[in-house]
Amino acid sequence: MDLAECQGAMRTRIAQTEQENEYRRDRETKFQPQAVQQDQSSGDDQLPVLPPHLPRPEYAKTVHLIGQDDKEVSFYAACELGLMPQVESFIQESNPSQAVRQFGLEQASFGNQPAVARYLLEHGTLLHDNVFLRRELGQPGDSPKDISIFDRERQESQDPLALVQVFLDFGWHPNQLWHGTQVPHNFPKAPFMECLTNRPLLTLLLSHGADTALSRHNVSLYDKIPLDRRCGSVIDSAVGLWDPSLVALLVDHGAEPTYARPLHKVVRWMGGPSRGPPFSQRRPMAEYLLSSGTAKVDDVKRITFSDIIHRPSPRKEDLTPFVYACAGQDWDMAEWLLEKGADADALGGKAFQPMYFMMPYYGPSDPKVVKALVEKIKNRET
């Protein structure tokens, strides 16, 4: 995108930003803040209090602090494109307001321009949460959506490693939450989850104290669903990438396996169409989880099922990995679990009952197969 095209797009973005902020302010006046979100300790003395929220930018709180003046628009475009001479000239000659500087910092961030971001921060621009998360209205007719600099699809073309390092240099902490853009429902944005396939970026965040048990970063005082600080989704997702060293990295930096369901996450549906990878590909991860103590063979975890009969409240059941493997007709893994000492009779012998897997059409399992498998292992041991 050249400068002229960027300036045209920037005028649209300014108008959309003003529109979105006005809507948000209007909605916020109609909701009573939820006290649960004000106390980031989550009422648990065992969990440390999180750093304060990043502040919202001035232009999000007050109307008409950013505008369509030609020089101002050119400054924003220069920030997005990384045109440092134009950025420096505008700052030195115009001495813009904090709101204008902050909007420029947002453009530099989402344009992945670390040099511009550093310059603005060095010259008095205050860090704010719109440099990490913003609302995109898109083209007319498109549904608005939240985008983050950590979104995996953005990382494929714009690695934010250098940009994130700049923000860390200026006092940002990875556990600082962002104000959610929605009232009262925010679609979870979990940056640590998005960074699992970017090992250098993930390592940088972990080395600065990132808490991978945060369920999301976009938290509003008006959210009806409280922040979960004992979320195991990052470890669970790492298991599904089949790289034991990735799980080890997370655990070594404080990720808590007891919040997650690591061994259950190795189980895959193998009873028909849409099968998962063979157990031979998954076995190294399963072996690591047990040998490292990350999981135990008879861990009981609550599993959520996509069962249409129980909507809008999904079916949830407490299962051991063996019971879950039987439900998924993942017989190779079920046999391996028995070899590792799994209790086939756990949970009242649930494994010997017909069971469905994640979807209501995945099943039922055949109890006769389970019995035959157990007998096979017993005969082998004798």
N, C-alpha and C positions, 0 to 999 in steps of 0.2 A: 504494500500500500504506500503510495507516495504522499507527500505532505498535503497536497490539495484534497485528496480523497480522505485522508485522515481528519482534516479540518471539517469536512462536510459530515463525516460520521460523528465527530465530536459534538457538533451542534445538536445532533439528534440525541446523543447520550446525555448531554446536559439537560435537555428538555425531559427526557425519560427519568433522569435522576430526580429532578424537581418533582415530577409527577409521583414517582414512587415514594419519595420522602413525605410528601403531603398526605398521601393515602395512609402511610404508616403512622404518622403523627395523629391523624384522625382516629385510626383504629385504637391506638394506645390510650387515648382519652376515655375509651369505652370499656376498658378492662381494668379490673383491680389487680395490682401486682401480687404475685404469689410469693409468700414469704419463703417458701422452700427454696426458691432460686436465689434469694438474697444471701442465704447462708451456704457458702460453698464448702463448708465442712461436712455437709450432708448429715449432720447430727450424729456422726460417728467419730468418737474420740481417737480411734485407731488410724484415721485418715487425716493427713495434714491439710490445713486450709490452703486452698488454691490461691495463686496470685490474683490480684484484682483484675476484673475485666479490662480489656483494652477500651479506651474511650471511643465513643462515636465521634466522627468528624463534625466540625462546626456546621458544615453545609447540610448535614443530615438533621440537625436540631433546629435550624433557623432558615426560614424561606429566603430565597433570592440573594444568597451570599456568593453564588457563582452565576456568571452571566454569559451573554453571547457577544461581548466586545471582541473585535477582531484580534487584538493583541493577546487577549486572555485565551481565546480559543486556540490561537497559534502556539501559545505556551503549553497548553494541555497536549496538543498534538505532538509537539517537540518532546515532551516527557514520554509519551507512548512510544515514539520512534527512536528515542535515544539520541536526539540532536543536542548535544551538550552545549555548543556555543549559543544557540538560541535560548536554551534554558538559563544559562548563566546571565545572558544579557537581560532577560526579562526580570530576573530576581534582583539584579543590581540596579537596574534603571527604574523599575516600577515599584519596588518594595511592596509586593502584594500582601493582602490580608492572609491571616492564618488559614481561612477557609479555602482560598485560592491555592495556597501552597499544598494544603492537604488533598485537594482534588487532583492537583498535579502529581502528588505522590501516589495516589490511587492509579493514575494512568501509567506511571512508571512501573508500578508493581505488576499490573496486568499486561503491560507490554514487555515484561521481563527485562527491565533495564536497570541492573544493579548500580551502575555508575551514577545514573541520574538520581536514583533513590538515595544513595549515599550523599550526594551533593545537597539534596534538599534537606535531609536530616541534619547535615552539618551546618546548614544555614537556617536553623530554627524551626523547621517543620516538625510538628508533633506526630508521633506514630499513632495510628488509629486502626480500628478493626476493618475498615473498608479496604485496606491494602491487602487483606487476606480473603475477604468474602464480600461479594456484592450481588445485587439483584440485576439480572439482565432481562429486559422486556422483549428484546429481539425485534423481528419484523412484525408489521401489523398482522394480526391474526394468530401470531405465535403465542404459546403459553409462556409466561415469565418463568424464569428459573434462577436458582442460586448457583453461582459459580465461585470456585475457590482457586487460588494459585496452586493448590496441592492436587487438584483433580487429575486423575491418572491420564485421561486423554490429553490434557494440556502438557503433562510432563513428557509425553512422547515427542513433542516438537519444541517445547520450551522448558528445559530443565531448570527449576527454580533454585538450585543449590546455592549459587553465588548470591542470589537475591536474599534468600533466607539467612545466609551468613551476615549480610548487611544488617538485617533486622535484629539478629542476635547481638551484633556489635553495638547496637544502640538500645540495648536493654530489654528486648522482647524475650519472654520466656515461653517455651513451647506449650506450657500448661495454661497460659492466659486464654480465657474463653473469649469468643466473639459474641456481640449482641446479634441475636437472630433477626433476620429480616422480616419474618412473618409473625403475625399476631392472630391466634395464639399457637398455631401449629408450625413447627420448623422441621423440614425434612433433614434428617441427621447428616451432618458433614463431619467426617472423621478423618482428619489429615494423616494420622499415623497409618490408618488402613490403606490410604491411597499411596503411601510411600513404600509399601512392602516390596514392590518390584524395583525400587530405586535404592539399592543398598547404600551408596554414599550419603544420600539425603537422609535416609532412615538412621544411619549411624550418627550423623551430625545431630539430629534431633535427640536421639537417645543419650548422646554424650553431654547434652545440655539439660538432662533431667526430664525428658518427655515421659509422661505417665500414660502408658498404653491402655490403662483400664478406663479411660474416659470414653463414654459412649458416643460423645459428639463434642464439637467445639462451639456450634452456633446455639447459644442458650439465651433465651429472653426471660426477663422478669415476668412475662405474661404467659409463658409456656404452661400448658396443663400437665405435660409429662415431665417429671423431674429428671435432672441429669443423673445418669447411672455411673457411679465411680467404681463399680466392681464389674465392669463389662469385660467379657473374655473374647470378644469378636476378633481382636487383632491376632491373638494366638491361634484361634480357630481358623482364621483365613490363612495364616502362615502355614499351618499344617497342610492345607489344600494345595499349596504350591510345591509340596513334596521335597523340600530342601531342609534337612535337619539342621544345617548350620544357621538358617534363618530363625528357626524356633530357639536355638541355643543363644543366638544374639539377643533376642527379646528377653529370655529368662535371665541371662547374665546381667541385663540392665534393669532388672526389677519387675518384669512382667510376671504376674501371679497365675500359675497354671490352674490353681483351684477355682478361679473365676470362670475358666473355660471348660470345653469338652473335647480335649485334644484327641484322645483315642477314639471317641465316637465319631470324630470328623474324618477318620480314616475309612470308615464304613461307607460303602457305595451300593446303590441299587444294582443288582446283578440278575434279576429275575425275568428280564424281558427286554423290550426295546428301550433305548436311551440308557444303556448300561454305562457304568463308570469304567475307569481303567482297570485292567486285571490286577489282582492282589500282588502279583510279582512286582509290579511297579510301585505299589503302595507299601509293601512290606518293610523296606528300609526305614521309612518314617515310623511305622508301628514299632519296629525293633528299637529305634532310638528313644521313642517316648517312654517305653518300659525300662530300658537299660539306664536312662538318665534320671529316672524317678519323676519325670514330668507328668506321667499318668500311671495309674494302677490298673491292673487287669480287671478288677471288679468295681471300678468307680461307678457310682450311681449318679446320673445326671438327668436333669429335666430336659426333654426333647420336645420341640414344638413341631407339630405336623400341619401340613396344608390340607386340612380335611374340610371339604365343602359342607359337610353335615353340621359342623360345629361353628361355622362362621356366624357373626363376626368375631367370636371368641375362639381362636384356634385350639385344637386338641393338644393337650400337653400330658406327657407321661414320663415317669421316672424309669429309666432303663440302664442296664449295664451294657458295655460294649458288645458282649456276647448276645444278649437279647436283641439288641439293635441290629446286629449282623444277621441274626435269624430273620428278623422282620424284613430286611433288605435282600434276603436270599443270597447273601454274600458268604457262601458256604466255605470258600477257601479261607477267608478271614476268620469265620466262626471256628473252623478246625484249628487254625493257628492259635486262637485265643484259648481253646481247650488245652492245647499243648502247653500253653503258658500258665495253666492252672486256673482258668476261669471256672466259676461255679455255675454249672448248667442249671441248677435248681434255684438260683437266686430269684428274689422277688416273687416267691410263691410258685416257681416253675412257669413263669410267663412265657419263656421261650418255647414251651411245649404246647402253646395255644396258637390258633391261626391268627396271624397279625398282618397288618398293612404297613407299608413304608410311608414315605413323605406324602405321596399323593393317594387319594382314595382308590385309584385304579392300579396302584403298585401292590399287588398281593391277591389273595392272602398267601401266607407261607404255609407249608405243609408240615404239621407236627411229626409225621412219620420220618421225614428227612432229618429232622432234629434228633429224634430218638436213634436213628441209624448212625448218625454222626457221633453221638455220645458213646454208643456201643463200640464203634470203630476205635475210638481213642482208648476206651477201657480195655479192649482186647489187645491193643498195641502195648499197653502198659504191663499187661500180664504175660 
